[in-house]
Amino acid sequence: MKMKKWSIAAIAVALVGALGMFGCSGSQEQQPAADTDASYELLNDGELTVILSPDYPPFENLENGELEGFEVDLFKAVADQMGLTYAPVYMQFDAIIPAIAAGGQGDVGVSGFSVDPERAKTIDFTEMFYIDDQAVAVMEDSSITEENAATALNSSDVIIAVQTGTTGADYAAENFPNATIQGYGSSNDCFAAMQSGQATAVCTNLAVVAQMLKTGYPDAHVVLQAATGEEYAAVVSQDNPGLTQALNDALQVLQDNGTIDELKQKWFATA
């Protein structure tokens, strides 16, 4: 499919004009595009095609068939700032970065991607827009508790469910080498495996654990939190640096006018 080139100069007016749609105060200073000579490519003319995995609440999730979540709202706002239409494409989490790197399937990828040097070998990251930690949850009747979790999880009879390709999988493998680390395609599958007894625990990002316990697994609880301070960002092809810049310009506007803080309050304050 032919890629469309857009000049940042051409969208600067749209970016500034759309600023009034967001934030609490009209007195916020508007941010111009940083480099009027840069250009970027889009998969489809007039659309920002966002590849995501719709099973990672509260970042992306399908609720009664409707797509929702923090990164959904955020990149709808980003697309608006760029004068584009938001167009989501669903894909399993561990296939998103390879798809962005290969090109031809989407413009940007999101789904709670932590900035990571290994990932950065094949894709570019935007500026970060959220920071999260790791957590481990177990069922209420588990013998693993907050007091013994650090040692009890690192046992040969423990199975820790993780979403394949995530930093949660890396954290579990590094910190609990004696346990069996069992990969699943989604966070929903991880928690279902724990509830059914196929896994002892789930290790994933704290915001995801909190949301899953709140909405679907009240009979589970967190026994361990690790302050990993992971920075979340979107992923973009290394062949499209102008798009990374344009996304960063839009994210900066949304940070300055309070939109990102409002979305964090909406999706994480009660998670």
Residue pairs with C-beta under 8 A, 6 or more apart in sequence:
1 43
1 44
1 104
3 41
3 42
3 43
4 41
4 42
4 43
4 44
4 45
4 46
5 39
5 40
5 41
5 42
6 39
6 40
6 41
6 42
6 246
7 36
7 38
7 39
8 33
8 34
8 35
8 36
8 37
8 38
8 39
8 40
8 242
8 245
8 246
8 249
9 33
9 36
9 37
11 33
11 82
11 83
11 246
12 32
12 33
12 36
14 81
14 82
14 83
15 31
15 32
15 33
15 81
15 82
15 83
15 249
15 250
15 253
16 30
16 31
16 32
18 80
18 81
18 83
19 28
19 30
19 31
19 81
19 253
19 257
20 26
21 80
22 77
22 80
22 81
22 253
22 254
22 257
22 258
22 259
23 257
23 258
23 259
23 262
24 258
24 262
25 257
25 258
28 256
28 257
28 258
29 256
30 253
31 249
31 252
31 253
31 256
33 246
33 249
34 245
34 248
34 249
35 245
38 241
38 242
38 245
38 246
39 242
40 240
40 241
40 242
40 243
40 245
40 246
41 107
41 240
41 242
41 243
42 48
42 49
42 84
42 107
42 243
43 49
43 104
43 105
43 106
43 107
44 87
46 84
46 85
47 79
47 84
47 85
47 86
47 87
48 75
48 78
48 79
48 82
48 84
48 85
48 86
48 87
48 107
48 108
49 87
49 88
49 89
49 105
49 106
49 107
49 108
50 75
50 79
50 86
50 87
50 88
50 89
50 106
50 107
50 108
50 109
50 110
51 88
51 89
51 90
51 91
51 96
51 99
51 100
51 105
51 106
51 108
51 109
51 110
52 60
52 71
52 72
52 88
52 89
52 90
52 91
52 96
52 109
52 110
52 111
53 60
53 90
53 91
53 92
53 93
53 96
53 111
53 186
54 60
54 61
54 62
54 67
54 88
54 90
55 61
55 62
55 93
55 186
55 187
55 188
56 69
56 93
56 111
56 112
56 163
56 186
56 187
56 208
57 69
57 187
57 208
57 211
57 212
57 215
58 69
58 70
58 207
58 208
58 211
58 267
58 268
58 271
59 69
59 70
59 71
59 72
59 110
59 111
59 112
59 207
59 208
59 267
60 67
60 68
60 69
60 71
60 72
60 110
60 111
60 112
61 67
61 68
61 69
62 68
67 88
69 267
70 130
70 263
70 264
70 266
70 267
70 268
71 110
71 111
71 112
71 234
72 88
73 263
73 266
73 267
74 129
74 254
74 260
74 263
75 86
75 108
75 110
75 234
76 86
77 250
77 254
77 259
77 263
78 247
78 250
78 251
78 254
79 85
79 86
80 86
81 249
81 250
81 253
81 254
82 246
82 247
82 250
89 105
89 106
91 99
91 105
92 185
92 186
93 111
93 163
93 164
93 165
93 166
93 185
93 186
94 164
94 165
94 185
96 109
96 111
96 113
96 235
97 109
97 113
97 119
97 122
97 123
97 165
97 235
98 122
99 105
99 106
99 109
100 106
100 108
100 109
100 123
100 235
100 236
100 237
101 122
101 123
101 237
101 238
103 237
103 239
107 236
107 240
107 243
108 126
108 234
108 235
108 236
108 243
108 247
109 123
109 234
109 235
109 236
110 234
110 235
112 132
112 166
112 205
112 207
112 208
112 232
113 119
113 125
113 232
113 233
113 234
113 235
114 132
114 167
114 230
114 231
114 232
115 125
115 128
115 230
115 231
115 232
115 233
116 167
119 125
119 235
122 238
123 235
123 236
123 237
123 238
124 235
124 236
124 237
124 238
124 240
124 241
124 244
125 233
125 234
125 235
125 236
125 244
126 233
126 234
126 235
126 236
126 244
126 247
126 248
126 251
127 233
127 248
127 251
127 252
128 231
128 232
128 233
129 232
129 233
129 251
129 255
129 260
130 231
130 232
130 264
131 229
131 230
131 231
131 232
132 205
132 206
132 207
132 228
132 230
132 232
133 205
133 206
133 225
133 226
133 227
133 228
133 229
133 230
134 167
134 168
134 171
134 203
134 204
134 205
134 206
134 225
134 226
134 228
134 230
135 203
135 204
135 205
135 206
135 209
135 210
135 222
135 224
135 225
135 226
136 149
136 153
136 160
136 172
136 201
136 202
136 203
136 209
136 222
136 223
136 224
136 225
137 191
137 194
137 201
137 202
137 209
137 212
137 213
137 217
137 220
137 221
137 222
137 223
138 144
138 194
138 200
138 201
138 202
138 220
138 221
138 223
139 194
139 195
139 219
139 220
140 219
140 220
140 221
142 200
142 201
142 223
143 152
144 152
144 153
144 158
144 200
144 201
144 223
145 152
145 223
146 222
146 223
146 224
149 223
149 224
150 224
152 158
153 160
153 175
153 176
153 179
153 200
153 201
153 224
154 175
154 176
154 177
154 178
154 179
155 178
155 179
156 178
156 179
156 180
157 200
158 176
158 178
158 179
158 180
158 200
158 201
159 179
159 180
159 182
159 198
159 199
159 200
159 201
160 172
160 176
160 179
160 180
160 181
160 182
160 199
160 200
160 201
160 202
160 203
161 182
161 184
161 189
161 190
161 191
161 193
161 194
161 198
161 199
161 201
161 202
161 203
162 168
162 169
162 172
162 181
162 182
162 183
162 184
162 190
162 202
162 203
162 204
163 169
163 183
163 184
163 185
163 186
163 187
163 189
163 190
163 204
164 183
164 184
164 185
166 204
166 205
167 205
167 228
167 230
168 203
168 204
168 205
169 181
169 183
169 203
171 203
171 226
171 228
172 179
172 181
172 203
173 181
175 226
179 200
182 193
182 198
182 199
184 190
184 193
187 202
187 204
187 208
187 212
188 212
190 199
190 202
190 204
191 202
191 212
191 216
191 217
191 220
193 199
193 202
194 200
194 201
194 202
194 217
194 220
195 217
195 219
195 220
201 223
202 209
202 212
202 220
205 230
206 222
206 225
207 268
207 271
209 222
210 222
210 271
211 271
212 220
213 220
213 221
213 222
214 270
214 271
234 247
236 243
236 244
236 247
237 243
251 260
254 260
255 261
